[in-house]
Amino acid sequence: MAKKNSVLNVWILFAIATLLLTAGWLMKPFPVLIFAALAPLFAISDQAREHQSPWNRFELILLALSIGLLASHAFDLSTLIAVLLQAIVFTLAFVGYAFAYKSLGARLGKFTIIFFWLGLEFLLLNLPWHTKVVYLADSILLKPDWYTWTTHTGYLGVTLWILVANLLFYFALFRTSGFNIYYFISAILLVAGPILYSLLNENSMITYSHMMQLYGIGAKGSLPEKYSEQGELVARTAAWVSVLIILLSFVKNYTRKK
């Protein structure tokens, strides 16, 4: 009976994630749902890491991400192949967490998924076809007045913001321990705080166009000096941390087998 309940729960989590991702991408004028859309996928990864099969449960994460990314293209089926390829890449953030968890144990927290996701976005940003990639930060592209603080973090700092909010909503709503009011309030404050800061401070922000200009072929002379020097600092740092986690996991696996 417990096994049946587990299967039912994972399908409910998948349905919630798919609905929230779809709505979050379609509601670009007011994309608040994106801040909780990935939280059920964090919960699915709890079940996935316990299975011996390297793909068990991850197919649901892949499917949810695929539908969400397709929604970001307004369900234009001509983008289906690109969407599937990108969904596979971002599913690797959850696969990498499960692999590292089995090697390094419970001390490896869910924040690892955030490192991997940001690292993968930075990797895609440095590939030749990066202009075709949909970044998580793009979900609030139409609300530039929400992220004037990106002058300090780079554009992909928005991705970090969204992912951390999702992690807090996971802690608040989707753990087996049940609803946690403290994490829920923290998640609400994390979403609202940067928005209020941006609305009250008229800073010059780093936008998607700035990022494409810096990592593209065009001239970089008109970019803010700080951004020209440090680029996507948050995502680049996450990429290096991700590499260290994976290397440490492989070393741990190797020494354990010996």
N, C-alpha and C positions, 0 to 999 in steps of 0.2 A: 504493500500500500504506500509506503514511504517513497518507493521508487516512482510510482505513478504520480504522486503529488509533486515530486521533483520535476518530472517531465512536464506536467501541467504548468508549474511555476515558470519554467524556462520559456515556454511558449507565451505565457502572459507577459513576461519581461520583454520578449522579442516583439510582441504586438505593441506594447507601450513605447518601446524605443523607436519602432518604425513610424508610428503615428506622430510622435514628438519630432523626430528628425524631418519627416515630410512637412509637417506644419511649420517647423522652425525655418526651413529653407524657403517655403512658399510665402511666409509672412515677413518678407524682408523689410517692409516699412515699419514693423514692430516685432522684431525677431526674438522676443524674450524666451520662447520655448526652447531655443537652442541651448540655453544654459542648463537645462535638465535632460536634454534628449539622449545624451550618452550615458547617463547614470545607470539605466537598466543594463547596458552592455558591460559596465563594470561588475554588476551582479552576476551576469552570465559567465564572466571570466572566472568567478569563484568556483562555479561548477566545472568549467572547462579544465582548470588546472588540476582537478582531482582525477581526471580520466587518463588512462594509459594511451589511448588513441591520440595522436598529435593533432587531429582535426575535429575531435568530438566537441560539439557545441560551438566551435568557431565558425561553422557554416552559417549559423544563425546570425552571428555578428557580421559576417561578410554580406549576407542577404540584407540585413537592416541598413548597413552602410551603403550598399549599392542602391537601394530604393531611395535613401536620403540624398545621395549624390545625384541620382537621376532627377529628383525633385528640384535640386539646385539648378538644373538645366531645363526646368519647366517640362519635364518628361519628354524631352526631345530624343526620340529613339536613335537618331543618327549619332548620338554621343554614347551609346550603350557600351561599346567596346572600351572606350576610354574610361568610362565610369567603373566598369568591372575591374579594369587593371588598377585604377586608383584605390578602389575598395579593397582589393587584395593587399595593396601596400599598407593601408591603414589597419587592416586586420592583423598584420604582422606586429603591430604595437601590442596587441593582446596576446598573440602567440609568443612573442618575445618575453612578455611578463610571465606567462605560464612556464616557459622553459627556465627562466632565471629563478623563479620561485622554487622549482623542484631542485635546483642546484644550490641555492643560497638559503632557502628556508623562509619561515614566517617573518623574519626580520626585514625581508624585502617587501616594502609596502606598495600600495596601489599607485603611489606617485610615480612608480617606475613606468607605468603605461603613459603617463604624461611626458616623461623624458623621451620615450621611444616615439611617441606621436610627433612631438616637436622636432626630434632628430630626423624623422622621415620627411617631414615638411621641408626641413632645411636641405636634405639630400635632393628632393624633387626640385627645389628652387634652383639648384646648381646644375640641373640637367638641361640639355638643349631645348627640350619641349616644355619648359617650366611655365610658359604662358598659357598652356592648356590645362594646367592643374587648378583644381578648386581647393583653396585653403579653408580651414575651418573659420578663420578670421573673416572670410568673405561673406559669411552668413549675416554680418552686421555692416556690410559695405555701404548700405544706404543710410547709416546712422553715424556719420563721421563726428558728430558732436558728442558721441559717447566715448570717444577714445583719443582725446587730445593729448593724453599722457604718453602716447606711443613715441613721442620725441625722446623718451628715456629708454624705451624697450625695443623699438623697432616695430614694424607692422605686425609681425607674428607674436608679439606680446599679447595681442588680442586673442590669439589661439590659446595661449597659456591661461589667460583670464577665463575663457570659456571652459577649458578643461578642468581647472581647479574648482570652478563653480559646480560642474558636473560631479566631481569627486565628492564634494561636500553634500550634494543632494543624494548621492549614493549612500554615504554614511548616515544621512538623515532618514531615508525612506526605504532602502532596498537591502539592508543587511538583515540576517536572520534574527538579530536581537530586537528588531522592530523599530518603530518610529523614535527618533531622537530629536527632541525640541531644540537642543543646543546647537547641533549641527545644522538644523533647518534654519534657525535664526542666523547662524554664521553664513550660510549660503545666500540668504536674502541680502544680508549686509554686503557680502562680496560682490553680488550683482549690482546692487544699488550704489555702493560707495564710489566706484570709479566713474559711474555715470554722473552722479552729483558733482564730483570733483571736476569733471570735464565741462559740465554745464556752467559751473561757477568760475572756471578759469579759461580764458580765451588764449590757450597756447597754440602754437603751430604744430600740427600733428604730422606723423609719418603715415602716409596712405599707401594703398596698393600700388598706385602709379609710381610713387617714390621707390618702392621695393623693386618693381619691374625695371625702372630706370637704372638702379644701382646694379642689379644682377643681369641686366640685358646688355645690349650692344650700344645703346644710345649714349649721348654725352651726359656726363655726370656733374657738370659745372654748376647747375642750378640747385643741386641737392643741399640740404642743411649740412654744415661742416661736420657736426658731430656724427650724423648718420653716415656720411661719406667715409668717416674714419672707422666706425665700429660696426656698421652694417646691422644685420639681424643678430644682435648680440645674444638675446635670450635663446633663440633657436639654435644658434651655433654652439653655445655652451651645452644645451641639452643633447646635441648630437655627440659631443665628446663624452659626456657622462654616459650616454647610451652605449658607446663603444666600450667604455671601461666596464660597465655592468656585464655586457655580453662576454668580454674577454675573461672577466673574473668567473663567470658561470662556466665557461669552457674549462678553465683551469681547475675549478672545484670538481667538475665532472671527471676530469682526467685523473686527478689525485685520488678520487674516491674509487675509481675502477682499479687503480693500482693497489 
